[in-house]
Amino acid sequence: MNERSNDVVLRGLSALAVEAPSAALSHKIRAAGHARLVPTKVHPLWSVAIAASVAVYLGWALLYTSQLY
């Protein structure tokens, strides 16, 4: 006898009727998934701030490593 057939949860799940989700629920799930996949708009100043911080860090790293030799 298979061990899975003794599992109460699996037997209960297999006894449930299979139903397709309603069109409204399907649309709601699809819209929520699409909203998570579409990137949010970022203010241009954040992009400039990030690029500037990367440039400053790389400049500092270059200066630091050049002082090692």
Buried (B, 14 or more C-beta within 10 A) or exposed (E): EEEEEEEEEEEEEEEEEEEEEEEEEEEEEEEEEEEEEEEEEEEEEEEEEEEEEEEEEEEEEEEEEEEEE
